[in-house]
Amino acid sequence: MATLFSVPGGELELPERPVVESWDAAGHPGQVRLRAFLDAVVELVGPTVNARASDLALGLAVGLDDGVPLTRGGHDLDNYLFPVVRTLGPERFAAVFARKHHAPSSTIAIGPAVPVDSAADWRGEPPLSVRTEVSASSVAWKAAIHEGCRAARPALPPGVPVELHLRFEVSARRNWSTLWKPAIDALGPLLGSPDPERPYRPHDDRIVSLALHRALDESLGHDVVITAWWRAV
């Protein structure tokens, strides 16, 4: 059974709501908001992160207003996590978690990455396990995951909220955080795709709880092994 990690405790309230990754030009309001949020994160948890060089876990709870839908509208959890981990240093983290819920505030937690014995909540064989042997920036990389997901015959009703765990086996030389988005983009057979002509644009905003785990294996070289577990919540 693959080793998974537990969500860290000791939540700290964030001074403002988390901001998703921005691909806008420098100086755009989206970039300005993101930079201000990341500066606040560094001030709040930077000393904790710097005190421990590696094997950390991060938990982010995104509070949304009551009228904001949890399963649509673009509040993708990986897009909240990525800029935070990029800023703090992805090599330091063995696991990162995010969830979204209706709440007046948001929290963040940093702690040691603690393995969960036998992955108690996810017993049995994983529904999906794929080894990729091509560049993660290529369409072929997404296609391999997409086909593995399709063959796994995911049995989730359309539209229901999803809890997703992804485990990335990689060598230490790889920035594993850059794999999160393309891997999730390839899960259309699980999450559903609004446009069959665009299979790598799934309904990933229906993920309301996301866990990303890293396992280091130097024998893999540039290959990546992706293992996934999911369930309706």
Backbone as CSV, one residue per row, in Angstrom:
resi,resn,N_x,N_y,N_z,CA_x,CA_y,CA_z,C_x,C_y,C_z
1,MET,0.851,-1.189,0.000,0.000,0.000,0.000,0.885,1.237,0.000
2,ALA,0.540,2.191,-0.847,1.330,3.410,-0.940,1.234,4.220,0.338
3,THR,2.326,4.889,0.668,2.334,5.776,1.823,1.672,7.094,1.464
4,LEU,0.702,7.479,2.269,0.088,8.790,2.156,0.355,9.543,3.445
5,PHE,0.036,10.834,3.459,0.334,11.674,4.607,-0.951,12.264,5.171
6,SER,-0.856,12.725,6.403,-2.015,13.309,7.072,-1.971,14.830,6.991
7,VAL,-3.139,15.428,7.102,-3.255,16.882,7.061,-2.632,17.465,8.332
8,PRO,-1.784,18.484,8.217,-1.170,19.053,9.423,-2.185,19.823,10.259
9,GLY,-1.937,19.872,11.554,-2.781,20.643,12.458,-2.183,22.008,12.735
10,GLY,-2.802,22.741,13.660,-2.308,24.059,14.043,-2.646,25.139,13.042
11,GLU,-3.914,25.190,12.609,-4.327,26.159,11.593,-4.158,27.597,12.088
12,LEU,-3.703,28.444,11.189,-3.597,29.885,11.440,-4.551,30.608,10.495
13,GLU,-5.272,31.572,11.027,-6.206,32.317,10.186,-5.447,33.261,9.264
14,LEU,-5.778,33.228,8.003,-5.155,34.107,7.028,-5.783,35.496,7.104
15,PRO,-4.987,36.532,6.900,-5.522,37.894,7.001,-6.466,38.252,5.860
16,GLU,-6.412,37.498,4.758,-7.314,37.737,3.641,-7.562,36.426,2.911
17,ARG,-8.575,36.422,2.065,-8.952,35.206,1.346,-7.865,34.819,0.345
18,PRO,-7.575,33.525,0.204,-6.581,33.081,-0.784,-6.941,33.521,-2.192
19,VAL,-5.906,33.667,-3.013,-6.052,34.127,-4.390,-5.505,33.041,-5.312
20,VAL,-6.215,32.742,-6.393,-5.767,31.711,-7.320,-4.585,32.214,-8.150
21,GLU,-3.865,31.278,-8.733,-2.756,31.599,-9.616,-3.217,32.542,-10.724
22,SER,-2.370,33.493,-11.073,-2.690,34.457,-12.121,-1.700,34.319,-13.262
23,TRP,-2.230,34.287,-14.482,-1.393,34.247,-15.680,-1.424,35.589,-16.399
24,ASP,-1.930,36.608,-15.709,-1.997,37.938,-16.299,-0.617,38.599,-16.289
25,ALA,-0.501,39.666,-17.052,0.751,40.412,-17.120,1.053,41.068,-15.776
26,ALA,2.340,41.300,-15.530,2.749,41.997,-14.319,2.059,43.349,-14.242
27,GLY,1.577,43.684,-13.046,0.870,44.932,-12.866,-0.632,44.808,-13.013
28,HIS,-1.117,43.689,-13.566,-2.557,43.458,-13.657,-3.128,43.328,-12.246
29,PRO,-4.351,43.791,-12.010,-4.932,43.689,-10.660,-4.889,42.276,-10.076
30,GLY,-5.059,41.248,-10.925,-4.988,39.885,-10.430,-3.614,39.544,-9.889
31,GLN,-2.575,40.015,-10.576,-1.206,39.791,-10.117,-0.919,40.582,-8.845
32,VAL,-1.451,41.771,-8.764,-1.240,42.602,-7.573,-1.881,41.947,-6.354
33,ARG,-3.112,41.455,-6.517,-3.786,40.781,-5.401,-3.041,39.520,-4.985
34,LEU,-2.564,38.773,-5.977,-1.842,37.543,-5.664,-0.555,37.848,-4.913
35,ARG,0.177,38.848,-5.358,1.445,39.199,-4.708,1.214,39.638,-3.265
36,ALA,0.168,40.421,-3.038,-0.140,40.869,-1.675,-0.504,39.679,-0.791
37,PHE,-1.282,38.750,-1.343,-1.652,37.568,-0.566,-0.424,36.721,-0.239
38,LEU,0.451,36.503,-1.215,1.641,35.682,-0.978,2.584,36.344,0.026
39,ASP,2.686,37.657,-0.009,3.505,38.359,0.986,2.948,38.126,2.393
40,ALA,1.617,38.117,2.509,0.994,37.873,3.805,1.244,36.447,4.275
41,VAL,1.232,35.494,3.354,1.511,34.091,3.695,2.939,33.933,4.202
42,VAL,3.876,34.539,3.501,5.288,34.433,3.914,5.488,35.033,5.299
43,GLU,4.853,36.155,5.552,4.981,36.775,6.874,4.395,35.888,7.962
44,LEU,3.315,35.190,7.647,2.624,34.383,8.640,3.324,33.057,8.913
45,VAL,3.767,32.353,7.860,4.304,30.995,8.056,5.760,30.849,7.647
46,GLY,6.362,31.904,7.109,7.750,31.818,6.672,8.711,31.289,7.733
47,PRO,8.653,31.805,8.972,9.566,31.291,10.001,9.393,29.799,10.262
48,THR,8.167,29.309,10.226,7.931,27.876,10.439,8.530,27.058,9.311
49,VAL,8.348,27.505,8.088,8.888,26.792,6.933,10.407,26.792,6.964
50,ASN,11.002,27.930,7.281,12.460,28.034,7.283,13.105,27.236,8.401
51,ALA,12.354,26.944,9.454,12.907,26.180,10.579,13.077,24.701,10.246
52,ARG,12.397,24.254,9.181,12.487,22.853,8.789,12.678,22.810,7.285
53,ALA,13.806,22.276,6.840,14.184,22.393,5.438,13.347,21.534,4.503
54,SER,12.823,20.409,4.988,12.135,19.495,4.086,11.112,18.656,4.839
55,ASP,10.427,17.783,4.082,9.438,16.855,4.644,8.348,17.592,5.420
56,LEU,7.837,18.650,4.795,6.754,19.413,5.390,5.425,19.032,4.746
57,ALA,4.361,19.335,5.453,3.011,19.237,4.911,2.336,20.586,5.070
58,LEU,1.489,20.927,4.120,0.766,22.204,4.138,-0.718,21.914,3.966
59,GLY,-1.526,22.607,4.741,-2.973,22.505,4.607,-3.576,23.880,4.417
60,LEU,-4.412,24.026,3.404,-5.057,25.302,3.096,-6.567,25.083,3.075
61,ALA,-7.284,25.840,3.878,-8.746,25.790,3.890,-9.261,27.117,3.352
62,VAL,-9.923,27.076,2.206,-10.389,28.277,1.530,-11.845,28.527,1.925
63,GLY,-12.085,29.622,2.614,-13.443,29.987,2.992,-14.104,30.829,1.919
64,LEU,-15.270,30.407,1.467,-16.018,31.133,0.439,-17.334,31.635,1.016
65,ASP,-17.853,32.708,0.439,-19.137,33.248,0.882,-20.253,32.234,0.643
66,ASP,-21.297,32.321,1.438,-22.384,31.344,1.374,-23.011,31.245,-0.013
67,GLY,-23.060,32.327,-0.740,-23.688,32.304,-2.053,-22.800,31.817,-3.176
68,VAL,-21.553,31.495,-2.881,-20.612,31.051,-3.916,-20.683,29.540,-4.051
69,PRO,-20.962,29.001,-5.250,-21.011,27.547,-5.417,-19.639,26.913,-5.167
70,LEU,-19.640,25.750,-4.550,-18.390,25.052,-4.272,-17.916,24.212,-5.455
71,THR,-18.822,23.839,-6.344,-18.469,22.900,-7.402,-18.450,23.521,-8.796
72,ARG,-18.502,24.820,-8.882,-18.372,25.494,-10.169,-17.931,26.933,-9.901
73,GLY,-17.520,27.592,-10.973,-17.131,28.989,-10.821,-15.634,29.241,-10.825
74,GLY,-14.838,28.175,-11.019,-13.403,28.371,-11.193,-12.570,28.409,-9.939
75,HIS,-13.127,28.000,-8.797,-12.334,27.984,-7.567,-11.566,26.662,-7.464
76,ASP,-10.645,26.452,-8.422,-9.893,25.197,-8.494,-8.835,25.158,-7.397
77,LEU,-8.844,24.083,-6.621,-7.966,24.020,-5.455,-6.490,23.987,-5.821
78,ASP,-6.126,23.343,-6.917,-4.709,23.326,-7.299,-4.224,24.723,-7.653
79,ASN,-5.131,25.576,-8.166,-4.742,26.944,-8.499,-4.596,27.828,-7.267
80,TYR,-5.200,27.415,-6.150,-4.931,28.090,-4.874,-3.601,27.608,-4.288
81,LEU,-3.340,26.312,-4.391,-2.140,25.743,-3.763,-0.853,26.119,-4.488
82,PHE,-0.891,26.110,-5.814,0.354,26.230,-6.569,1.147,27.498,-6.253
83,PRO,0.553,28.691,-6.278,1.377,29.882,-6.003,1.916,29.916,-4.580
84,VAL,1.182,29.345,-3.623,1.665,29.315,-2.242,2.894,28.418,-2.133
85,VAL,2.808,27.232,-2.699,3.934,26.288,-2.616,5.108,26.763,-3.465
86,ARG,4.817,27.367,-4.612,5.898,27.926,-5.431,6.685,28.959,-4.640
87,THR,6.001,29.783,-3.865,6.645,30.835,-3.089,7.437,30.276,-1.917
88,LEU,6.888,29.277,-1.241,7.540,28.712,-0.053,8.627,27.705,-0.395
89,GLY,8.574,27.130,-1.608,9.580,26.154,-2.024,9.009,24.758,-2.137
90,PRO,8.659,24.298,-3.349,8.018,22.988,-3.499,8.884,21.824,-3.029
91,GLU,10.197,21.982,-3.090,11.086,20.891,-2.663,10.979,20.612,-1.177
92,ARG,10.415,21.532,-0.412,10.301,21.355,1.036,9.101,20.506,1.435
93,PHE,8.166,20.298,0.514,6.896,19.692,0.884,6.757,18.275,0.344
94,ALA,6.381,17.369,1.252,6.064,15.992,0.870,4.574,15.812,0.647
95,ALA,3.769,16.743,1.121,2.328,16.651,0.944,1.701,18.026,1.106
96,VAL,0.689,18.290,0.291,-0.074,19.531,0.420,-1.557,19.194,0.269
97,PHE,-2.379,19.931,0.995,-3.809,19.666,1.043,-4.565,20.979,0.873
98,ALA,-5.738,20.888,0.289,-6.612,22.062,0.198,-8.062,21.590,0.215
99,ARG,-8.892,22.405,0.809,-10.332,22.166,0.767,-11.019,23.519,0.676
100,LYS,-12.245,23.512,0.172,-13.022,24.746,0.124,-14.366,24.484,0.779
101,HIS,-14.828,25.477,1.496,-16.085,25.366,2.224,-16.647,26.761,2.430
102,HIS,-17.877,26.808,2.872,-18.482,28.104,3.161,-18.083,28.525,4.562
103,ALA,-17.331,29.602,4.650,-16.822,30.077,5.932,-16.411,31.535,5.786
104,PRO,-16.428,32.300,6.879,-16.082,33.719,6.795,-14.585,33.978,6.677
105,SER,-13.756,32.977,6.939,-12.314,33.173,6.886,-11.634,31.929,6.336
106,SER,-10.350,32.059,6.042,-9.547,30.959,5.514,-8.370,30.710,6.441
107,THR,-7.823,29.497,6.396,-6.715,29.150,7.281,-5.613,28.442,6.512
108,ILE,-4.424,28.436,7.129,-3.292,27.698,6.593,-2.597,27.001,7.756
109,ALA,-2.049,25.831,7.486,-1.318,25.078,8.506,-0.049,24.520,7.882
110,ILE,1.027,24.552,8.651,2.312,23.989,8.232,2.788,23.062,9.347
111,GLY,3.248,21.874,8.978,3.764,20.945,9.980,4.563,19.852,9.312
112,PRO,5.145,18.955,10.104,5.877,17.834,9.513,4.940,16.913,8.746
113,ALA,5.449,16.316,7.681,4.659,15.362,6.897,4.636,14.034,7.639
114,VAL,3.476,13.685,8.165,3.325,12.476,8.983,2.610,11.405,8.164
115,PRO,3.251,10.256,7.927,2.593,9.196,7.148,1.354,8.676,7.853
116,VAL,0.364,8.306,7.052,-0.839,7.658,7.556,-0.618,6.161,7.466
117,ASP,-0.740,5.445,8.579,-0.487,4.007,8.600,-1.388,3.287,7.607
118,SER,-0.757,2.647,6.628,-1.472,1.825,5.635,-2.545,2.598,4.885
119,ALA,-2.444,3.918,4.893,-3.455,4.738,4.216,-4.844,4.239,4.579
120,ALA,-5.153,4.272,5.864,-6.333,3.605,6.413,-7.632,3.970,5.710
121,ASP,-7.755,5.206,5.249,-9.001,5.615,4.609,-9.073,5.221,3.140
122,TRP,-7.998,4.641,2.608,-7.952,4.334,1.177,-7.420,2.925,0.964
123,ARG,-8.035,1.962,1.613,-7.554,0.582,1.539,-7.816,-0.015,0.152
124,GLY,-7.006,-1.004,-0.194,-7.182,-1.691,-1.461,-6.362,-1.063,-2.573
125,GLU,-6.485,-1.634,-3.740,-5.734,-1.146,-4.884,-6.257,0.220,-5.327
126,PRO,-5.374,1.116,-5.752,-5.832,2.428,-6.227,-6.619,2.274,-7.524
127,PRO,-7.648,3.108,-7.717,-8.397,3.045,-8.968,-7.556,3.381,-10.192
128,LEU,-6.492,4.151,-10.005,-5.688,4.590,-11.139,-4.213,4.610,-10.756
129,SER,-3.378,3.997,-11.591,-1.932,4.078,-11.421,-1.308,4.074,-12.811
130,VAL,-0.551,5.126,-13.124,0.022,5.300,-14.457,1.482,5.702,-14.326
131,ARG,2.338,5.065,-15.119,3.733,5.502,-15.216,3.924,6.209,-16.542
132,THR,4.370,7.447,-16.496,4.595,8.214,-17.717,6.084,8.227,-18.034
133,GLU,6.381,8.163,-19.321,7.776,8.076,-19.754,8.119,9.141,-20.786
134,VAL,7.248,10.128,-20.930,7.490,11.227,-21.871,7.486,12.540,-21.100
135,SER,7.822,13.614,-21.770,7.894,14.919,-21.128,6.542,15.322,-20.561
136,ALA,6.553,15.822,-19.328,5.312,16.245,-18.677,4.702,17.473,-19.332
137,SER,5.435,18.139,-20.197,4.901,19.307,-20.892,4.244,18.924,-22.223
138,SER,4.251,17.640,-22.544,3.716,17.197,-23.827,2.260,16.754,-23.702
139,VAL,1.555,16.784,-24.822,0.185,16.277,-24.855,0.177,14.781,-24.576
140,ALA,1.222,14.077,-25.006,1.296,12.633,-24.793,1.303,12.279,-23.310
141,TRP,1.860,13.161,-22.471,1.888,12.904,-21.021,0.465,12.931,-20.478
142,LYS,-0.291,13.955,-20.846,-1.687,14.022,-20.420,-2.487,12.859,-21.001
143,ALA,-2.199,12.502,-22.246,-2.944,11.435,-22.897,-2.771,10.110,-22.165
144,ALA,-1.572,9.839,-21.657,-1.334,8.590,-20.935,-2.172,8.530,-19.664
145,ILE,-2.272,9.639,-18.958,-3.075,9.683,-17.727,-4.560,9.596,-18.079
146,HIS,-4.956,10.311,-19.113,-6.352,10.311,-19.549,-6.802,8.893,-19.900
147,GLU,-5.980,8.171,-20.637,-6.339,6.812,-21.036,-6.391,5.887,-19.830
148,GLY,-5.429,6.044,-18.898,-5.463,5.238,-17.680,-6.700,5.514,-16.859
149,CYS,-7.115,6.769,-16.809,-8.318,7.143,-16.072,-9.557,6.574,-16.750
150,ARG,-9.601,6.621,-18.066,-10.740,6.072,-18.793,-10.847,4.564,-18.577
151,ALA,-9.702,3.877,-18.597,-9.703,2.430,-18.412,-10.082,2.032,-16.994
152,ALA,-9.871,2.958,-16.037,-10.196,2.640,-14.643,-11.697,2.640,-14.376
153,ARG,-12.487,3.117,-15.339,-13.943,3.136,-15.226,-14.404,3.815,-13.929
154,PRO,-14.085,5.075,-13.729,-14.509,5.762,-12.509,-16.025,5.771,-12.375
155,ALA,-16.490,5.535,-11.170,-17.938,5.408,-10.943,-18.445,6.532,-10.053
156,LEU,-18.268,7.773,-10.488,-18.766,8.919,-9.744,-19.951,9.530,-10.478
157,PRO,-21.048,9.788,-9.794,-22.191,10.433,-10.450,-21.792,11.818,-10.958
158,PRO,-22.324,12.249,-12.078,-21.999,13.576,-12.608,-22.385,14.681,-11.629
159,GLY,-21.496,15.657,-11.508,-21.828,16.860,-10.750,-21.611,16.804,-9.254
160,VAL,-21.387,15.616,-8.671,-21.237,15.545,-7.214,-19.858,16.072,-6.804
161,PRO,-19.744,16.637,-5.607,-18.435,17.059,-5.115,-17.496,15.859,-4.985
162,VAL,-16.212,16.110,-5.177,-15.214,15.041,-5.227,-14.081,15.305,-4.240
163,GLU,-13.657,14.253,-3.566,-12.401,14.260,-2.814,-11.383,13.477,-3.632
164,LEU,-10.223,14.076,-3.878,-9.214,13.475,-4.745,-7.859,13.456,-4.055
165,HIS,-7.214,12.286,-4.078,-5.831,12.148,-3.638,-4.981,11.751,-4.835
166,LEU,-3.888,12.463,-5.055,-2.922,12.119,-6.088,-1.556,11.940,-5.444
167,ARG,-0.903,10.853,-5.799,0.448,10.582,-5.302,1.404,10.586,-6.483
168,PHE,2.455,11.387,-6.377,3.453,11.526,-7.441,4.759,10.894,-6.988
169,GLU,5.165,9.831,-7.657,6.486,9.249,-7.420,7.437,9.874,-8.429
170,VAL,8.460,10.556,-7.920,9.363,11.323,-8.770,10.775,11.254,-8.201
171,SER,11.741,11.649,-9.012,13.101,11.830,-8.503,13.207,13.209,-7.865
172,ALA,14.206,13.380,-7.007,14.351,14.636,-6.273,14.677,15.808,-7.189
173,ARG,15.155,15.530,-8.386,15.531,16.624,-9.284,14.315,17.317,-9.900
174,ARG,13.160,16.715,-9.793,11.962,17.237,-10.459,11.172,18.163,-9.535
175,ASN,10.692,19.273,-10.096,9.783,20.168,-9.385,8.387,19.564,-9.486
176,TRP,7.983,18.843,-8.450,6.750,18.068,-8.558,5.509,18.943,-8.621
177,SER,5.607,20.190,-8.151,4.418,21.045,-8.164,3.974,21.390,-9.584
178,THR,4.889,21.356,-10.544,4.515,21.661,-11.927,3.719,20.520,-12.567
179,LEU,3.642,19.370,-11.896,2.894,18.230,-12.421,1.431,18.248,-12.006
180,TRP,1.090,19.024,-10.995,-0.266,18.959,-10.438,-1.320,19.319,-11.468
181,LYS,-1.192,20.480,-12.056,-2.236,20.960,-12.962,-2.388,20.058,-14.185
182,PRO,-1.294,19.722,-14.907,-1.505,18.861,-16.082,-2.057,17.485,-15.727
183,ALA,-1.720,16.958,-14.547,-2.276,15.664,-14.147,-3.778,15.775,-13.914
184,ILE,-4.209,16.813,-13.214,-5.642,16.993,-12.958,-6.384,17.304,-14.255
185,ASP,-5.748,18.052,-15.148,-6.379,18.360,-16.436,-6.652,17.094,-17.251
186,ALA,-5.917,16.017,-16.962,-6.068,14.771,-17.721,-7.132,13.849,-17.141
187,LEU,-7.816,14.258,-16.084,-8.777,13.389,-15.404,-10.215,13.598,-15.877
188,GLY,-10.374,13.953,-17.135,-11.710,14.160,-17.686,-12.641,12.968,-17.534
189,PRO,-12.167,11.718,-17.743,-13.066,10.575,-17.571,-13.621,10.446,-16.157
190,LEU,-12.915,10.968,-15.182,-13.382,10.962,-13.799,-14.263,12.168,-13.501
191,LEU,-13.791,13.348,-13.862,-14.435,14.590,-13.453,-15.515,15.054,-14.428
192,GLY,-15.467,14.533,-15.648,-16.373,14.993,-16.682,-15.770,16.151,-17.458
193,SER,-16.038,16.201,-18.747,-15.532,17.280,-19.610,-16.706,17.944,-20.311
194,PRO,-16.859,19.254,-20.164,-17.998,19.936,-20.789,-17.951,19.919,-22.303
195,ASP,-16.743,19.837,-22.885,-16.589,19.867,-24.337,-15.756,18.661,-24.769
196,PRO,-16.359,17.664,-25.430,-15.603,16.477,-25.855,-14.428,16.809,-26.773
197,GLU,-14.503,17.946,-27.459,-13.410,18.342,-28.343,-12.227,18.916,-27.563
198,ARG,-12.430,19.173,-26.283,-11.348,19.700,-25.427,-11.238,18.807,-24.192
199,PRO,-10.674,17.619,-24.353,-10.682,16.619,-23.276,-9.864,17.011,-22.059
200,TYR,-8.973,17.997,-22.201,-8.113,18.377,-21.082,-8.601,19.654,-20.398
201,ARG,-9.915,19.881,-20.505,-10.555,20.978,-19.769,-11.695,20.367,-18.946
202,PRO,-11.372,19.604,-17.903,-12.408,18.891,-17.154,-13.120,19.794,-16.156
203,HIS,-14.135,19.235,-15.523,-14.847,19.928,-14.439,-14.043,19.771,-13.141
204,ASP,-12.827,20.319,-13.112,-11.995,20.137,-11.929,-12.409,21.034,-10.772
205,ASP,-13.296,22.010,-11.021,-13.744,22.827,-9.897,-14.732,22.077,-9.006
206,ARG,-15.131,20.845,-9.393,-15.976,20.047,-8.512,-15.158,19.345,-7.422
207,ILE,-13.841,19.452,-7.485,-12.982,18.909,-6.427,-13.051,19.850,-5.225
208,VAL,-13.637,19.397,-4.138,-13.777,20.235,-2.948,-12.750,19.872,-1.880
209,SER,-12.059,18.756,-2.055,-10.990,18.349,-1.139,-9.895,17.697,-1.967
210,LEU,-8.689,18.248,-1.885,-7.580,17.808,-2.724,-6.368,17.512,-1.859
211,ALA,-5.752,16.353,-2.075,-4.527,15.980,-1.373,-3.487,15.564,-2.409
212,LEU,-2.304,16.128,-2.309,-1.210,15.849,-3.230,-0.027,15.348,-2.416
213,HIS,0.427,14.123,-2.722,1.484,13.465,-1.959,2.683,13.217,-2.867
214,ARG,3.885,13.359,-2.304,5.111,13.111,-3.065,5.860,11.932,-2.471
215,ALA,6.386,11.069,-3.344,7.268,9.976,-2.931,8.513,10.042,-3.798
216,LEU,9.670,10.120,-3.170,10.930,10.242,-3.914,11.467,8.867,-4.278
217,ASP,11.855,8.715,-5.544,12.437,7.462,-6.043,13.428,7.826,-7.138
218,GLU,14.714,7.817,-6.798,15.741,8.249,-7.743,15.871,7.309,-8.936
219,SER,15.395,6.082,-8.802,15.500,5.135,-9.912,14.582,5.503,-11.075
220,LEU,13.629,6.382,-10.855,12.679,6.747,-11.906,13.291,7.658,-12.965
221,GLY,14.360,8.367,-12.619,14.917,9.311,-13.573,13.915,10.392,-13.906
222,HIS,13.557,10.500,-15.201,12.579,11.512,-15.616,11.152,10.964,-15.641
223,ASP,10.988,9.680,-15.379,9.645,9.104,-15.368,8.875,9.564,-14.134
224,VAL,7.554,9.450,-14.216,6.676,9.804,-13.105,5.636,8.706,-12.956
225,VAL,5.405,8.275,-11.718,4.309,7.354,-11.443,3.231,8.122,-10.690
226,ILE,2.033,8.146,-11.256,0.912,8.874,-10.670,-0.132,7.867,-10.215
227,THR,-0.489,7.953,-8.955,-1.499,7.081,-8.378,-2.625,7.955,-7.860
228,ALA,-3.850,7.528,-8.082,-4.996,8.351,-7.701,-6.047,7.535,-6.966
229,TRP,-6.653,8.182,-5.975,-7.827,7.659,-5.260,-8.866,8.773,-5.247
230,TRP,-10.128,8.419,-5.310,-11.171,9.440,-5.273,-12.452,8.860,-4.700
231,ARG,-13.335,9.783,-4.308,-14.655,9.393,-3.850,-15.564,10.613,-3.845
232,ALA,-16.849,10.333,-3.915,-17.840,11.397,-3.806,-17.970,11.812,-2.352
233,VAL,-18.205,13.105,-2.102,-18.355,13.604,-0.736,-19.635,14.428,-0.648
